[in-house]
Amino acid sequence: MKIIWTILLVVILLIAVSAIAVYSGIYNVAAIQHHSNLTEWVLNKTLYKSVEYHARSINVPDLLDESTLKVGSISYDEMCATCHGGPGVDPSVIGEGLYPEPPDLRESIKQLSAAQIFWITKNGLKMTGMPAFGPTHTDEELWDVVFFVQKLPDISSEDYAALIETTNSKKYKQEHDHSHMVQEHTESDYTNIHNYQLEDQVTDNTHSQTQAPKNNNEEDVHTHTSGEEHDY
């Protein structure tokens, strides 16, 4: 009986302490105030076990394609490099200010399978700053990123810079060509409209000139079948 009362008392105390921590504001939620070692261990272990469990049924497609590497590099640069950095590229101030600190993917991906990387990229991770890209990207686009991330340990800073520069140059050329085509189309439409307006104006002027003005002094004359005329 004493054991039951002891357990009940402990539970009540835990609830009271938790309520005080929640409603008093004593607990510091600042990102610069890191977790204790025990809390960090529990959170990390929970994270990895959760990812391992939910990614177990994902089928990994054939990712060995150089064109995939190029596409994945630009997606990585847009989606991931801000927080994780890249070969020869440091994380931005956003990534440096996050807690937990975004891992160096060249090291952390060695502990993850392709399916697990895909699951994390698609679904994100709660309370880490890792967004879910599933709502904004197709699975095919995300697999391109996964393939590139798996290749990160083998990509030098020079190769990464060359990949990004080449892909960005192609992207800029496509956008520039599209913008030029839109501009030409707009100018053509404006020219056509202007020509139509001039043609309408010329037609109106010609029509008005061919109609002789009526002399107010002239009188309308109506002739009957009998030959008699009447002035109006």
Contacts in CASP RR format, 6 or more apart in sequence:
PFRMAT RR
TARGET T0000
AUTHOR 0000-0000-0000
METHOD contacts of the structure
MODEL  1
MKIIWTILLVVILLIAVSAIAVYSGIYNVAAIQHHSNLTEWVLNKTLYKS
VEYHARSINVPDLLDESTLKVGSISYDEMCATCHGGPGVDPSVIGEGLYP
EPPDLRESIKQLSAAQIFWITKNGLKMTGMPAFGPTHTDEELWDVVFFVQ
KLPDISSEDYAALIETTNSKKYKQEHDHSHMVQEHTESDYTNIHNYQLED
QVTDNTHSQTQAPKNNNEEDVHTHTSGEEHDY
20 26 0 8 1.000
21 27 0 8 1.000
31 97 0 8 1.000
31 98 0 8 1.000
31 99 0 8 1.000
32 99 0 8 1.000
34 40 0 8 1.000
34 99 0 8 1.000
35 43 0 8 1.000
43 127 0 8 1.000
47 125 0 8 1.000
47 128 0 8 1.000
48 111 0 8 1.000
51 112 0 8 1.000
51 116 0 8 1.000
51 119 0 8 1.000
51 120 0 8 1.000
52 116 0 8 1.000
54 119 0 8 1.000
54 123 0 8 1.000
55 113 0 8 1.000
55 115 0 8 1.000
55 116 0 8 1.000
55 118 0 8 1.000
55 119 0 8 1.000
56 115 0 8 1.000
58 115 0 8 1.000
58 118 0 8 1.000
58 119 0 8 1.000
59 115 0 8 1.000
60 113 0 8 1.000
60 114 0 8 1.000
60 115 0 8 1.000
60 118 0 8 1.000
61 143 0 8 1.000
63 114 0 8 1.000
63 143 0 8 1.000
63 146 0 8 1.000
63 147 0 8 1.000
63 150 0 8 1.000
64 147 0 8 1.000
65 147 0 8 1.000
68 143 0 8 1.000
68 144 0 8 1.000
68 147 0 8 1.000
68 148 0 8 1.000
69 147 0 8 1.000
69 148 0 8 1.000
69 151 0 8 1.000
69 163 0 8 1.000
70 163 0 8 1.000
70 166 0 8 1.000
70 167 0 8 1.000
71 144 0 8 1.000
71 167 0 8 1.000
72 144 0 8 1.000
72 145 0 8 1.000
72 147 0 8 1.000
72 148 0 8 1.000
73 148 0 8 1.000
73 160 0 8 1.000
73 163 0 8 1.000
73 164 0 8 1.000
73 167 0 8 1.000
74 163 0 8 1.000
74 164 0 8 1.000
74 167 0 8 1.000
74 168 0 8 1.000
74 171 0 8 1.000
75 137 0 8 1.000
75 141 0 8 1.000
75 144 0 8 1.000
75 145 0 8 1.000
75 148 0 8 1.000
76 86 0 8 1.000
76 145 0 8 1.000
76 148 0 8 1.000
76 149 0 8 1.000
77 164 0 8 1.000
79 133 0 8 1.000
79 145 0 8 1.000
80 105 0 8 1.000
80 145 0 8 1.000
80 149 0 8 1.000
81 89 0 8 1.000
81 91 0 8 1.000
82 91 0 8 1.000
82 92 0 8 1.000
82 94 0 8 1.000
82 95 0 8 1.000
83 91 0 8 1.000
83 92 0 8 1.000
83 94 0 8 1.000
83 95 0 8 1.000
83 98 0 8 1.000
83 102 0 8 1.000
83 129 0 8 1.000
84 91 0 8 1.000
84 95 0 8 1.000
84 102 0 8 1.000
84 103 0 8 1.000
84 104 0 8 1.000
84 105 0 8 1.000
85 91 0 8 1.000
85 92 0 8 1.000
85 104 0 8 1.000
85 105 0 8 1.000
86 105 0 8 1.000
86 106 0 8 1.000
86 152 0 8 1.000
86 160 0 8 1.000
87 106 0 8 1.000
87 152 0 8 1.000
87 155 0 8 1.000
87 156 0 8 1.000
87 157 0 8 1.000
87 159 0 8 1.000
87 160 0 8 1.000
88 157 0 8 1.000
88 160 0 8 1.000
88 161 0 8 1.000
89 157 0 8 1.000
89 160 0 8 1.000
91 102 0 8 1.000
95 101 0 8 1.000
95 102 0 8 1.000
98 128 0 8 1.000
98 129 0 8 1.000
100 128 0 8 1.000
102 129 0 8 1.000
102 130 0 8 1.000
105 149 0 8 1.000
105 152 0 8 1.000
106 152 0 8 1.000
106 153 0 8 1.000
107 153 0 8 1.000
109 117 0 8 1.000
109 149 0 8 1.000
109 150 0 8 1.000
109 152 0 8 1.000
109 153 0 8 1.000
110 153 0 8 1.000
112 120 0 8 1.000
114 146 0 8 1.000
114 147 0 8 1.000
114 150 0 8 1.000
117 146 0 8 1.000
117 149 0 8 1.000
117 150 0 8 1.000
118 142 0 8 1.000
118 143 0 8 1.000
118 146 0 8 1.000
120 130 0 8 1.000
121 133 0 8 1.000
121 134 0 8 1.000
121 142 0 8 1.000
121 145 0 8 1.000
121 146 0 8 1.000
122 132 0 8 1.000
122 133 0 8 1.000
122 134 0 8 1.000
122 139 0 8 1.000
122 142 0 8 1.000
123 132 0 8 1.000
123 134 0 8 1.000
124 130 0 8 1.000
124 131 0 8 1.000
124 132 0 8 1.000
124 133 0 8 1.000
133 142 0 8 1.000
133 145 0 8 1.000
134 142 0 8 1.000
155 163 0 8 1.000
219 231 0 8 1.000
219 232 0 8 1.000
220 231 0 8 1.000
220 232 0 8 1.000
221 229 0 8 1.000
221 230 0 8 1.000
221 231 0 8 1.000
221 232 0 8 1.000
222 229 0 8 1.000
222 230 0 8 1.000
222 232 0 8 1.000
223 229 0 8 1.000
224 230 0 8 1.000
END
